[in-house]
């Protein structure tokens, strides 16, 4: 399939459409006609009879129609999850059996990787190589990691100091599943982030109602089918597709005891308010405007490569994207030169083309949002170093864009764009770099680029960010908690903290 350099036009529309149709014909899920919700172990038609078109962002072709859910659909799915949770064969299931099912699901994700990665590329524009590496391989590895936790959740015996004459006491704690979980996931990594929420919830013994983004529901529906194949009982994992009505109904449902949400800060606040009304526990992984601080002793080739990967991965549609470059004055021009050359060399095209390095944005709506942010950056006075325009006429492609903004006050420097847009700001000393890095309402991630271990150790504790990388960016490990500070969220995905957050801690005091 053809691909291109920025500014030279998109691949021929007929080439893209032909390749898209070829992919559609290879995927059984997309040959079934309209796709319903997945509830109680089977496909279910939406109660209101409504469906939404799912569009390939590279071609603007409709690839499927998925159910547009309602509050009534949510009620049915939550009831199914609640029933499954209460059934003796689930609540009394041995942890080793949950581990076995999760291991089976991990293997099924891996063995169905070609289909799952193709669905990711078709529905969201993601590069096929990225979908294989992150959503499929990374997702399968995470499920296997969480499978191990199913048998390792534990309480503590406590040496008590109770004084009641003539009695002895045994005191201990237990970790028990919280109940029905609502998992609400975004469109940028729909399979990977769904697994981040579903796997620890199931490992803890909960049941789940999963709401994928309305733009990217296909891998969630396929995942629910694979869960049944892996041996999970009907109702353990339900999927309700649709937009804001489904999300609001799920977040506010009185029988949902735990909400795990990833999305924008504004939507996350609404979810948090709904959760508080029912005193449901919640985790919110929200937006970011992550700084990459480059000191003048850094390896500039390494920094340029890492920052380009950090901002242009999945077209910048990553919450931890390295969207703010803070570079020390002495090396500014040399680093910017490297970044501009790298951005201009990126090949734009369909995610199915193995030579493509930058695909389309997810939707027409998001494309327009990113283009408005770029235009505001120009009007605010930021200097455009490269990019800033649409690539071609078909599909939602945007050239990789770099602004220089030494004031660090323009909207494009302060607000999350969620696109392939980097702003560069110069600093003179470390104190100024830290001040600039922290001058934001967000606090999700940051990176520091330096050859000095001493400098890194001094800077890291001063950064208001939940995740800090040194001489790297966007590197994750299943055991490391993932979450932010400030308006970037509450709580954590990944690691021990994640699986324990799906449990209740019960204290037991026993007279013996």
Secondary structure, 3 states (H helix, E strand, C coil): CCCEECCCCCCCHHHHHHHHHHHHCCCHHHHCCCECEEECCEEECCCCCCEEEEEECCCCEEEEEEECCCHHHHHHHHHHHHHHHHCHHHHCCCHHHHHHHHHHHHHHHHHCHHHHHHHHHHHHCCCHHHHHHHHHHHHHHHHHHHHHHCCCCCCCEECCCCCCCCCCEEEEEEEEECCEEEEECCCCCHHHHHHHHHHHHHHHCCEEEEECCCCCCHHHHHHHHHHHHCCCCCCCEEECCCCHHHHHHHHCCCCCCEEEEECCHHHHHHHHHHHHHCCCEEEEECCCCCEEEECCCCCHHHHHHHHHHHHHHHHHCCCCCCCEEEEEHHHHHHHHHHHHHHHHHCEECCCCCCCCCECCCCCHHHHHHHHHHHHHHHHHCCEEEECCCECCCCCCCECCEEEECCCCCCHHHHCCCCCCEEEEEEECCHHHHHHHHHCCCCCCEEEEECCCHHHHHHHHCCCCCCEEEECCCCCCCCCCCECCCHHHEECCECHHHHHHCCEEEEEEEEEC
